[in-house]
Amino acid sequence: MKWTRLLIVLMGWAHLAQAAPDALSPDARASAAREMRGEGRYPEAVATIEAGLAEAPAHTELRLLHALTLIDMRRYEAALVACRAYLKVARPGPNRRQMGQQCRDLSQVEGTVLTVEVAPGPADVYLGYEALGIACVAAPRCDKGLLPGRYTIIVKRPGYAPWRERIRMRRGQRRALAVELEELPSELTITVRPLVPAGAAEVVVDGRVLGPEQDSLEVAAGEHELRVAAPGYFVHTQIISAHEGRPLAVEVALDERVLVEASPPHAVFELDGQPVELEPVAAAEPGEATPAAATTDAGSGPALGVDEPGASNSTVAAEDAEPSPPRPAASVRSLRLPGDRRAHTLTARAPGYLDRTVGLALDRPVEYSLTLALEPVPAPPPPDAAPERCRWCKQVAATAAATATLAGLGAAGYYTWDVRRASGRVDAECDLDGAGARRCSDAGVAASERVSASAGRANLAFAGGVVASLGGLWAWNLDDRAPATGLSRRRWLSLGVAGGVAAGGLAVGAWYGRRARARLDASRAWCEDGACTPAGVVLVEQAGTDSRAANLGFAVAGVAVANAALLWLTAPGPSDDDDDDDDRSSEIERRAATDWSLRLTPMSTAGGAGLILQGDFE
């Protein structure tokens, strides 16, 4: 029974030595290290031995295992130190004599040295098997003492191919190895944006053309030239670098190319309102189609020919039209568009020519081109050719203003009636609870929302009607005739009405603004931390409605002030009125009734200036 208990205790002790050597005695550590060494777990064994030696430096078995394990790992310099440390603590006997001979053999490493220099460093140097651990780290070089014999030197660095060489070291030899590691190749993946049809894009890497279905290849370490070309796009060229076998993913964004034939050649361009420089077309580029062969004056494809309103780019072609003067020679240039395909507008300008704007639609075809021929600015009319007044301008403008005014006021009246009707529905569907909060049914909530919406629409319609009436005032003064001095009564009356509307708009805006502020302040008693009771929600909504009404009032006041300023600045002067002929005729008759008259007239010539005195005498 005693031997059974002792066996159980020893088995448990061995198990603990293998599972947790850091918590064991030096003897247990020695047993665990011996087992690790037998299994080829040399680094773990060395760590366990050194932990035991830190607690018991004179432990003979640990010292012996330390030296033997280091010899197994071919760490001969450290093994020599461990061997000498063992001899100092070991007792005379066979083991000590055997280790003494081992120490004498190990002393050869002091004169037998291998130097490994690695480019690039740092790199790990192994002696034979990697399981023995790293012999040294070359950063970029390291020295390793060895025993005479044959060794397989292995040098490894992440991203580089392993280097191996079999060498033989002789006693007392000092040998140097220069190792140049070769980087591993990298996998290069190329994505072209925008996506072009298969086979349309030509992808070339260092002169090697990729197949239509090939989007990746293996490249050696170093720099490589990538070139991507596709019809209708600028050629893309870039330098890429591959290192240490890391995979490369390159996304190429091709810039769209549009050929533009511009006349005159010195025209400048704006793309989406921003200045843009057009690039000259390289004569050596193959497959370039000239715009003259593929476009009309408005451009090619269904995307062109859409000119912006107000752009002077129409061409009149009638049988009896006068022949237009010859246009200057055109120049063909390339317009670079960003890789994100979208619609654009292109504007061409040149001194002495009318601006022209064309649209580049989203569905434009590939290899798009267009022609922009600017029209010269027309010559001004002769001085004696006075422009004819529009006979129907006042009637049309006044009718439109009156219609808009009636429509606005009518809509305001309808929405006001709708507000009252919905308010009655709110009163019928809502009541106050014991806490003073308003409780409404679903129909009452819908009616309350309709009250708010109709009130806003009524204010907006009324403001629109007022603004239309101001436009009617301006139309009423289209044919206003100036008196001898000052402004006409019609103009003064219009200015008074505009001023009254401005004052009313300011008053309405101020009143609604104060009420909005008061309701918003009152809502704070019903709201806390962003949450409001139904009564608070109603006050906040009413404050928002009042705020919008105040904004409309101020907006109407601003329009009225602008209308008054327009009426004042466009008032005709005495010299601009055609009816002044009557005044001039009466002046001539008055002068004819006198016996004589004098006239003083200023004059100017190319040689100077002066006054002319003329008189009529009987």
Secondary structure per residue as TSV (DSSP state, phi and psi in degrees):
chain	resnum	aa	ss	phi	psi
A	1	M	-	360.0	-39.6
A	2	K	H	-63.6	-44.1
A	3	W	H	-65.1	-33.4
A	4	T	H	-64.8	-44.5
A	5	R	H	-64.5	-38.8
A	6	L	H	-64.6	-40.0
A	7	L	H	-64.2	-42.0
A	8	I	H	-62.3	-42.2
A	9	V	H	-64.3	-43.2
A	10	L	H	-65.5	-39.1
A	11	M	H	-65.5	-43.0
A	12	G	H	-64.1	-37.8
A	13	W	H	-65.4	-40.7
A	14	A	H	-65.4	-39.0
A	15	H	H	-63.6	-43.3
A	16	L	H	-64.8	-35.1
A	17	A	H	-64.9	-34.9
A	18	Q	H	-78.4	-35.0
A	19	A	H	-80.7	-40.9
A	20	A	-	-141.5	76.9
A	21	P	G	-68.2	-21.0
A	22	D	G	-67.8	-20.7
A	23	A	G	-103.3	13.9
A	24	L	S	-107.7	172.0
A	25	S	-	-78.4	167.1
A	26	P	H	-56.6	-37.5
A	27	D	H	-64.5	-43.0
A	28	A	H	-65.2	-37.8
A	29	R	H	-63.7	-39.9
A	30	A	H	-63.0	-39.9
A	31	S	H	-65.1	-42.0
A	32	A	H	-66.9	-40.6
A	33	A	H	-65.3	-36.6
A	34	R	H	-63.8	-39.8
A	35	E	H	-68.0	-40.2
A	36	M	H	-63.8	-39.7
A	37	R	H	-63.9	-40.1
A	38	G	H	-65.1	-29.0
A	39	E	T	-87.4	-0.1
A	40	G	T	81.1	14.2
A	41	R	-	-92.7	68.8
A	42	Y	H	-65.2	-48.0
A	43	P	H	-58.9	-39.2
A	44	E	H	-67.7	-38.0
A	45	A	H	-64.0	-44.2
A	46	V	H	-61.4	-41.4
A	47	A	H	-63.8	-40.7
A	48	T	H	-66.6	-40.8
A	49	I	H	-65.0	-45.9
A	50	E	H	-65.8	-32.9
A	51	A	H	-65.3	-39.3
A	52	G	H	-68.5	-39.1
A	53	L	H	-65.9	-27.2
A	54	A	H	-66.2	-27.8
A	55	E	H	-91.4	-35.4
A	56	A	-	-133.9	83.8
A	57	P	T	-62.5	-24.6
A	58	A	T	-98.4	14.9
A	59	H	-	-72.0	115.4
A	60	T	H	-65.7	-45.1
A	61	E	H	-66.9	-38.8
A	62	L	H	-64.0	-40.2
A	63	R	H	-63.7	-41.5
A	64	L	H	-65.7	-46.5
A	65	L	H	-62.4	-35.2
A	66	H	H	-60.8	-47.5
A	67	A	H	-66.7	-43.5
A	68	L	H	-66.7	-39.5
A	69	T	H	-66.5	-39.2
A	70	L	H	-66.9	-33.1
A	71	I	H	-66.3	-41.0
A	72	D	H	-60.7	-35.0
A	73	M	T	-83.6	0.9
A	74	R	T	61.6	28.4
A	75	R	-	-96.0	73.0
A	76	Y	H	-67.5	-35.7
A	77	E	H	-65.2	-45.2
A	78	A	H	-67.8	-33.7
A	79	A	H	-65.0	-36.8
A	80	L	H	-62.7	-42.2
A	81	V	H	-64.0	-42.9
A	82	A	H	-67.1	-35.8
A	83	C	H	-64.9	-44.8
A	84	R	H	-64.7	-35.4
A	85	A	H	-66.1	-34.8
A	86	Y	H	-66.4	-43.1
A	87	L	H	-60.4	-28.6
A	88	K	H	-72.4	-28.5
A	89	V	H	-108.1	-12.0
A	90	A	-	-79.8	148.4
A	91	R	-	-85.6	155.1
A	92	P	S	-58.0	140.4
A	93	G	S	164.2	-177.4
A	94	P	H	-60.3	-43.0
A	95	N	H	-61.7	-40.7
A	96	R	H	-68.4	-40.0
A	97	R	H	-65.0	-40.4
A	98	Q	H	-65.3	-41.9
A	99	M	H	-70.9	-27.1
A	100	G	H	-63.8	-43.2
A	101	Q	H	-64.4	-36.7
A	102	Q	H	-64.4	-38.4
A	103	C	H	-66.5	-38.5
A	104	R	H	-64.8	-38.2
A	105	D	H	-67.1	-39.1
A	106	L	H	-67.7	-22.8
A	107	S	G	-64.8	-11.0
A	108	Q	G	-68.7	-20.7
A	109	V	G	-67.9	-18.3
A	110	E	G	-70.2	-20.1
A	111	G	T	-116.7	-7.5
A	112	T	-	-108.8	103.8
A	113	V	E	-128.2	134.4
A	114	L	E	-108.7	126.3
A	115	T	E	-108.6	123.6
A	116	V	E	-114.1	121.6
A	117	E	E	-117.5	123.2
A	118	V	E	-115.3	136.0
A	119	A	E	-128.7	120.5
A	120	P	S	-86.6	153.8
A	121	G	-	-107.2	174.5
A	122	P	-	-79.2	158.6
A	123	A	E	-146.3	153.7
A	124	D	E	-90.8	134.7
A	125	V	E	-112.0	127.3
A	126	Y	E	-116.4	150.2
A	127	L	E	-108.9	94.6
A	128	G	S	84.3	-105.5
A	129	Y	-	-90.2	141.1
A	130	E	G	-71.2	-23.2
A	131	A	G	-65.1	-19.8
A	132	L	G	-75.3	-8.8
A	133	G	-	94.9	171.5
A	134	I	-	-75.4	125.6
A	135	A	-	-72.8	-45.5
A	136	C	E	-162.8	165.7
A	137	V	E	-112.5	118.0
A	138	A	E	-87.7	110.0
A	139	A	S	-134.3	68.4
A	140	P	S	-91.8	3.3
A	141	R	E	-138.5	159.6
A	142	C	E	-151.6	152.6
A	143	D	E	-110.6	135.2
A	144	K	E	-134.0	120.9
A	145	G	E	-78.4	132.4
A	146	L	-	-131.0	157.7
A	147	L	-	-85.3	154.3
A	148	P	S	-58.1	138.4
A	149	G	E	152.7	-172.2
A	150	R	E	-102.1	142.0
A	151	Y	E	-139.6	150.1
A	152	T	E	-105.0	112.8
A	153	I	E	-90.7	125.4
A	154	I	E	-119.7	128.6
A	155	V	E	-120.5	127.3
A	156	K	E	-131.7	142.6
A	157	R	-	-148.2	135.2
A	158	P	T	-58.1	134.1
A	159	G	T	88.4	1.0
A	160	Y	B	-127.9	151.8
A	161	A	-	-70.8	138.3
A	162	P	-	-62.7	144.8
A	163	W	E	-110.7	131.0
A	164	R	E	-131.2	146.3
A	165	E	E	-160.0	137.7
A	166	R	E	-93.7	125.0
A	167	I	E	-128.9	164.7
A	168	R	E	-127.2	126.0
A	169	M	E	-104.7	130.5
A	170	R	-	-101.7	161.4
A	171	R	T	-64.3	130.8
A	172	G	T	77.3	7.1
A	173	Q	-	-85.5	138.2
A	174	R	E	-114.5	113.0
A	175	R	E	-122.1	143.6
A	176	A	E	-119.8	135.9
A	177	L	E	-117.9	125.0
A	178	A	E	-100.9	113.3
A	179	V	E	-110.9	126.1
A	180	E	E	-116.2	110.4
A	181	L	-	-79.2	147.4
A	182	E	-	-108.8	126.8
A	183	E	B	-66.9	147.1
A	184	L	-	-74.1	149.4
A	185	P	-	-69.1	158.7
A	186	S	E	-114.9	150.3
A	187	E	E	-89.3	117.9
A	188	L	E	-103.5	122.4
A	189	T	E	-114.6	129.5
A	190	I	E	-118.4	128.9
A	191	T	E	-121.6	128.9
A	192	V	E	-103.2	128.3
A	193	R	E	-123.3	134.5
A	194	P	S	-72.0	161.5
A	195	L	-	-66.7	122.0
A	196	V	-	-105.7	158.6
A	197	P	-	-56.0	150.4
A	198	A	T	-58.8	130.8
A	199	G	T	86.3	-11.1
A	200	A	T	-76.1	-35.7
A	201	A	S	-90.8	135.4
A	202	E	E	-103.7	114.7
A	203	V	E	-107.4	122.2
A	204	V	E	-126.3	128.1
A	205	V	E	-120.7	112.2
A	206	D	T	54.0	41.2
A	207	G	T	81.7	-2.3
A	208	R	E	-97.8	121.9
A	209	V	E	-88.8	128.4
A	210	L	-	-79.9	148.2
A	211	G	-	-69.6	166.9
A	212	P	T	-59.5	-37.0
A	213	E	T	-97.9	4.7
A	214	Q	-	-97.5	125.0
A	215	D	-	-121.8	6.3
A	216	S	E	-150.1	157.8
A	217	L	E	-160.0	165.5
A	218	E	E	-97.6	129.0
A	219	V	E	-121.9	148.8
A	220	A	-	-73.5	164.5
A	221	A	S	-66.8	143.6
A	222	G	E	125.6	-167.3
A	223	E	E	-93.3	144.4
A	224	H	E	-137.9	149.3
A	225	E	E	-98.9	125.2
A	226	L	E	-109.9	131.0
A	227	R	E	-133.2	126.3
A	228	V	E	-125.7	126.9
A	229	A	E	-131.8	139.6
A	230	A	-	-147.7	147.3
A	231	P	T	-60.7	133.9
A	232	G	T	84.0	6.8
A	233	Y	B	-133.5	154.7
A	234	F	-	-70.8	147.0
A	235	V	-	-69.7	130.3
A	236	H	E	-104.9	125.8
A	237	T	E	-130.6	134.1
A	238	Q	E	-153.1	160.0
A	239	I	E	-103.9	128.1
A	240	I	E	-117.4	151.3
A	241	S	E	-120.4	130.3
A	242	A	E	-113.0	131.9
A	243	H	-	-145.3	140.7
A	244	E	T	56.1	29.6
A	245	G	T	71.9	8.7
A	246	R	-	-71.9	136.4
A	247	P	-	-67.3	144.5
A	248	L	E	-116.8	131.2
A	249	A	E	-120.9	110.4
A	250	V	E	-110.9	124.6
A	251	E	E	-107.5	119.6
A	252	V	E	-100.9	120.2
A	253	A	E	-100.6	107.5
A	254	L	-	-80.3	137.1
A	255	D	-	-91.2	128.5
A	256	E	E	-68.0	144.5
A	257	R	E	-117.5	127.3
A	258	V	E	-120.6	122.8
A	259	L	E	-81.1	127.3
A	260	V	E	-120.7	121.9
A	261	E	E	-100.5	110.6
A	262	A	E	-111.5	139.7
A	263	S	E	-137.4	121.0
A	264	P	S	-77.6	163.8
A	265	P	T	-63.9	-26.0
A	266	H	T	-87.6	13.5
A	267	A	-	-64.5	144.7
A	268	V	E	-109.1	159.9
A	269	F	E	-131.6	154.8
A	270	E	E	-129.8	133.3
A	271	L	E	-110.4	115.3
A	272	D	T	55.4	38.7
A	273	G	T	84.7	-1.9
A	274	Q	E	-113.3	138.4
A	275	P	E	-59.7	142.1
A	276	V	E	-141.0	141.3
A	277	E	-	-98.3	128.2
A	278	L	-	-87.9	139.9
A	279	E	E	-94.7	143.0
A	280	P	E	-65.2	149.3
A	281	V	-	-83.5	124.9
A	282	A	-	-71.8	130.1
A	283	A	T	-67.3	-24.7
A	284	A	T	-85.8	-6.3
A	285	E	-	-73.4	123.9
A	286	P	T	-78.7	157.6
A	287	G	T	75.2	14.8
A	288	E	-	-82.8	125.2
A	289	A	-	-99.3	132.1
A	290	T	-	-77.5	144.3
A	291	P	H	-60.9	-31.7
A	292	A	H	-63.8	-25.9
A	293	A	H	-88.4	-13.3
A	294	A	H	-128.3	-0.1
A	295	T	-	-134.6	166.4
A	296	T	B	-104.4	-170.9
A	297	D	T	-67.6	-19.5
A	298	A	T	-98.1	-3.2
A	299	G	B	109.0	170.9
A	300	S	S	-98.7	153.8
A	301	G	S	80.7	171.0
A	302	P	T	-73.5	-7.8
A	303	A	T	-83.0	-18.8
A	304	L	-	-101.3	179.9
A	305	G	S	82.5	8.0
A	306	V	-	-105.2	96.3
A	307	D	B	-92.4	146.7
A	308	E	-	-71.1	149.7
A	309	P	T	-59.2	141.1
A	310	G	T	87.0	-8.3
A	311	A	-	-81.6	132.8
A	312	S	-	-88.2	87.1
A	313	N	-	-140.3	13.1
A	314	S	-	-81.7	150.4
A	315	T	-	-122.1	126.7
A	316	V	-	-95.5	125.6
A	317	A	-	-125.4	92.2
A	318	A	-	-120.8	157.8
A	319	E	T	-66.8	-36.6
A	320	D	T	-96.7	13.0
A	321	A	S	-74.1	149.8
A	322	E	-	-71.8	142.1
A	323	P	-	-63.3	133.4
A	324	S	-	-78.2	150.7
A	325	P	-	-65.4	153.0
A	326	P	-	-62.8	139.6
A	327	R	-	-85.6	151.7
A	328	P	-	-69.2	163.2
A	329	A	-	-61.4	145.5
A	330	A	-	-96.6	159.7
A	331	S	E	-124.7	141.9
A	332	V	E	-102.7	123.9
A	333	R	E	-135.7	167.3
A	334	S	E	-107.3	130.9
A	335	L	E	-99.2	126.0
A	336	R	E	-95.6	120.6
A	337	L	E	-108.0	145.2
A	338	P	-	-59.6	161.2
A	339	G	S	-65.7	-27.4
A	340	D	S	-76.2	103.3
A	341	R	-	-67.7	121.6
A	342	R	-	-157.3	174.3
A	343	A	-	-75.9	147.9
A	344	H	E	-140.0	166.1
A	345	T	E	-124.0	136.1
A	346	L	E	-120.2	126.8
A	347	T	E	-117.4	132.6
A	348	A	E	-112.1	137.5
A	349	R	E	-136.8	148.1
A	350	A	-	-157.3	142.9
A	351	P	T	-60.1	132.5
A	352	G	T	84.6	5.7
A	353	Y	B	-130.2	155.7
A	354	L	-	-77.0	140.3
A	355	D	-	-64.2	152.4
A	356	R	E	-140.2	133.8
A	357	T	E	-126.4	131.2
A	358	V	E	-127.7	154.6
A	359	G	E	-100.7	139.0
A	360	L	E	-106.5	99.7
A	361	A	-	-71.1	163.5
A	362	L	T	-67.4	-32.4
A	363	D	T	-93.0	29.0
A	364	R	-	-67.0	147.0
A	365	P	-	-74.3	166.5
A	366	V	S	-71.0	153.7
A	367	E	S	55.8	51.5
A	368	Y	-	-77.3	145.0
A	369	S	E	-149.5	155.8
A	370	L	E	-151.2	162.6
A	371	T	E	-122.1	128.8
A	372	L	E	-120.8	106.2
A	373	A	E	-109.3	108.6
A	374	L	-	-76.5	142.1
A	375	E	-	-89.8	137.3
A	376	P	B	-62.8	152.1
A	377	V	-	-65.6	127.4
A	378	P	-	-63.8	148.6
A	379	A	-	-67.3	146.0
A	380	P	-	-67.0	153.6
A	381	P	-	-66.9	158.6
A	382	P	-	-59.1	152.4
A	383	P	T	-59.2	-34.9
A	384	D	T	-83.8	-3.5
A	385	A	-	-93.0	89.2
A	386	A	-	-74.3	137.2
A	387	P	-	-65.5	140.6
A	388	E	-	-79.5	135.7
A	389	R	-	-72.3	149.7
A	390	C	-	-75.8	118.0
A	391	R	S	-74.9	-30.1
A	392	W	S	-106.8	6.4
A	393	C	H	-62.3	-46.1
A	394	K	H	-64.2	-44.9
A	395	Q	H	-62.7	-45.4
A	396	V	H	-64.2	-45.8
A	397	A	H	-64.6	-42.6
A	398	A	H	-65.0	-41.8
A	399	T	H	-62.7	-44.3
A	400	A	H	-62.7	-42.5
A	401	A	H	-64.8	-42.5
A	402	A	H	-64.4	-42.7
A	403	T	H	-61.9	-45.7
A	404	A	H	-63.0	-38.1
A	405	T	H	-63.8	-48.7
A	406	L	H	-62.6	-40.2
A	407	A	H	-63.7	-43.3
A	408	G	H	-64.3	-46.5
A	409	L	H	-67.6	-37.1
A	410	G	H	-64.5	-43.9
A	411	A	H	-63.5	-38.3
A	412	A	H	-62.6	-41.3
A	413	G	H	-63.5	-41.7
A	414	Y	H	-63.9	-45.6
A	415	Y	H	-68.7	-29.5
A	416	T	H	-66.0	-41.9
A	417	W	H	-63.5	-37.4
A	418	D	H	-67.5	-34.2
A	419	V	H	-62.5	-44.5
A	420	R	H	-65.3	-41.8
A	421	R	H	-64.0	-44.0
A	422	A	H	-68.8	-31.7
A	423	S	H	-64.4	-39.3
A	424	G	H	-62.4	-37.5
A	425	R	H	-66.7	-36.2
A	426	V	H	-63.9	-43.8
A	427	D	H	-62.4	-33.4
A	428	A	H	-77.7	-29.8
A	429	E	H	-100.4	-5.9
A	430	C	E	-123.6	148.3
A	431	D	E	-148.0	170.8
A	432	L	E	-98.3	138.9
A	433	D	-	-90.2	-171.8
A	434	G	T	-66.1	-26.0
A	435	A	T	-87.0	1.0
A	436	G	S	86.4	7.5
A	437	A	-	-93.2	144.6
A	438	R	E	-82.1	130.3
A	439	R	E	-115.2	128.1
A	440	C	E	-128.0	148.6
A	441	S	-	-76.7	177.1
A	442	D	H	-60.5	-38.9
A	443	A	H	-66.2	-36.5
A	444	G	H	-67.2	-38.8
A	445	V	H	-63.1	-43.9
A	446	A	H	-62.5	-40.7
A	447	A	H	-66.1	-38.0
A	448	S	H	-63.5	-41.3
A	449	E	H	-64.8	-35.4
A	450	R	H	-68.0	-36.6
A	451	V	H	-59.1	-47.0
A	452	S	H	-63.4	-43.9
A	453	A	H	-66.5	-44.0
A	454	S	H	-67.7	-34.9
A	455	A	H	-63.2	-44.8
A	456	G	H	-62.2	-41.8
A	457	R	H	-66.6	-37.1
A	458	A	H	-62.6	-43.9
A	459	N	H	-62.3	-42.7
A	460	L	H	-65.7	-42.2
A	461	A	H	-65.8	-41.0
A	462	F	H	-64.2	-41.6
A	463	A	H	-63.4	-39.8
A	464	G	H	-62.9	-40.0
A	465	G	H	-63.3	-40.0
A	466	V	H	-65.1	-43.3
A	467	V	H	-62.5	-39.4
A	468	A	H	-64.1	-37.0
A	469	S	H	-65.1	-35.3
A	470	L	H	-64.1	-38.3
A	471	G	H	-62.9	-34.5
A	472	G	H	-63.7	-36.8
A	473	L	H	-60.5	-43.2
A	474	W	H	-64.9	-40.9
A	475	A	H	-65.1	-33.6
A	476	W	H	-63.8	-26.8
A	477	N	T	-98.5	13.9
A	478	L	T	-64.1	-39.2
A	479	D	T	-106.3	28.0
A	480	D	-	-64.6	139.0
A	481	R	-	-112.5	133.8
A	482	A	-	-77.9	140.3
A	483	P	-	-75.8	-176.1
A	484	A	S	-61.1	-39.6
A	485	T	S	-138.4	148.9
A	486	G	S	73.7	-154.8
A	487	L	-	-106.5	159.4
A	488	S	-	-76.2	162.5
A	489	R	H	-62.7	-37.2
A	490	R	H	-59.8	-43.3
A	491	R	H	-67.9	-41.5
A	492	W	H	-62.3	-40.6
A	493	L	H	-64.7	-41.2
A	494	S	H	-64.1	-41.0
A	495	L	H	-63.4	-37.9
A	496	G	H	-64.8	-42.8
A	497	V	H	-63.3	-43.7
A	498	A	H	-62.4	-40.0
A	499	G	H	-65.2	-39.9
A	500	G	H	-63.1	-40.8
A	501	V	H	-64.5	-39.4
A	502	A	H	-62.6	-43.7
A	503	A	H	-65.0	-41.9
A	504	G	H	-62.9	-41.2
A	505	G	H	-62.5	-41.6
A	506	L	H	-63.6	-41.1
A	507	A	H	-64.6	-44.3
A	508	V	H	-63.3	-44.7
A	509	G	H	-61.2	-43.3
A	510	A	H	-65.6	-40.6
A	511	W	H	-65.8	-49.5
A	512	Y	H	-64.2	-35.0
A	513	G	H	-63.6	-42.7
A	514	R	H	-65.1	-40.5
A	515	R	H	-67.4	-36.7
A	516	A	H	-63.0	-42.0
A	517	R	H	-63.5	-41.1
A	518	A	H	-65.3	-43.4
A	519	R	H	-67.3	-36.0
A	520	L	H	-66.9	-39.1
A	521	D	H	-65.7	-37.9
A	522	A	H	-67.3	-29.7
A	523	S	H	-70.1	-18.1
A	524	R	T	-66.7	-24.8
A	525	A	T	-71.8	-19.6
A	526	W	T	-106.4	1.3
A	527	C	E	-125.8	145.0
A	528	E	E	-152.3	127.1
A	529	D	T	55.7	40.5
A	530	G	T	81.9	-3.8
A	531	A	E	-108.8	133.7
A	532	C	E	-124.0	148.1
A	533	T	-	-73.6	166.9
A	534	P	H	-53.0	-38.4
A	535	A	H	-64.4	-39.6
A	536	G	H	-65.7	-38.5
A	537	V	H	-62.5	-41.3
A	538	V	H	-62.8	-43.5
A	539	L	H	-64.0	-39.4
A	540	V	H	-64.9	-42.8
A	541	E	H	-64.0	-41.1
A	542	Q	H	-64.8	-37.3
A	543	A	H	-64.3	-39.0
A	544	G	H	-63.9	-41.4
A	545	T	H	-62.7	-44.5
A	546	D	H	-63.4	-37.4
A	547	S	H	-63.5	-42.6
A	548	R	H	-65.7	-37.3
A	549	A	H	-63.9	-39.2
A	550	A	H	-63.3	-41.6
A	551	N	H	-62.4	-40.0
A	552	L	H	-63.9	-40.0
A	553	G	H	-61.6	-45.6
A	554	F	H	-66.7	-35.3
A	555	A	H	-65.2	-42.0
A	556	V	H	-63.0	-40.2
A	557	A	H	-62.6	-41.7
A	558	G	H	-63.0	-41.5
A	559	V	H	-64.6	-39.1
A	560	A	H	-64.3	-42.4
A	561	V	H	-63.2	-43.5
A	562	A	H	-62.8	-37.6
A	563	N	H	-65.9	-40.9
A	564	A	H	-63.4	-42.4
A	565	A	H	-62.6	-39.8
A	566	L	H	-64.4	-42.3
A	567	L	H	-62.5	-38.8
A	568	W	H	-70.4	-44.4
A	569	L	H	-74.3	-26.4
A	570	T	T	-97.1	10.8
A	571	A	-	-65.2	129.5
A	572	P	-	-69.2	141.5
A	573	G	-	-89.3	171.2
A	574	P	G	-59.9	-33.1
A	575	S	G	-77.0	-14.9
A	576	D	G	-96.3	-3.0
A	577	D	-	-93.2	129.1
A	578	D	T	-73.2	-24.2
A	579	D	T	-76.9	1.0
A	580	D	H	-69.1	-6.7
A	581	D	H	-61.5	-33.7
A	582	D	H	-64.1	-41.8
A	583	D	H	-64.7	-40.1
A	584	R	H	-65.7	-37.0
A	585	S	H	-64.9	-41.5
A	586	S	H	-65.3	-34.3
A	587	E	H	-67.4	-39.7
A	588	I	H	-64.3	-42.0
A	589	E	H	-63.4	-37.0
A	590	R	H	-66.3	-40.4
A	591	R	H	-69.7	-33.8
A	592	A	H	-66.0	-25.7
A	593	A	T	-73.7	-16.3
A	594	T	S	-88.9	165.8
A	595	D	S	-77.8	-30.9
A	596	W	-	-151.6	165.5
A	597	S	E	-155.4	154.6
A	598	L	E	-125.5	144.3
A	599	R	E	-133.1	131.3
A	600	L	E	-112.3	116.9
A	601	T	E	-124.3	128.2
A	602	P	E	-73.5	150.9
A	603	M	E	-146.1	158.4
A	604	S	E	-147.1	145.3
A	605	T	E	-134.6	-179.6
A	606	A	T	-65.1	-26.5
A	607	G	T	-90.7	-11.7
A	608	G	E	163.9	-160.6
A	609	A	E	-143.0	161.8
A	610	G	E	-175.1	-163.1
A	611	L	E	-125.8	148.0
A	612	I	E	-117.2	125.3
A	613	L	E	-104.7	120.1
A	614	Q	E	-122.0	148.4
A	615	G	E	-148.3	152.3
A	616	D	E	-117.1	126.1
A	617	F	-	-131.4	145.1
A	618	E	-	-102.8	360.0
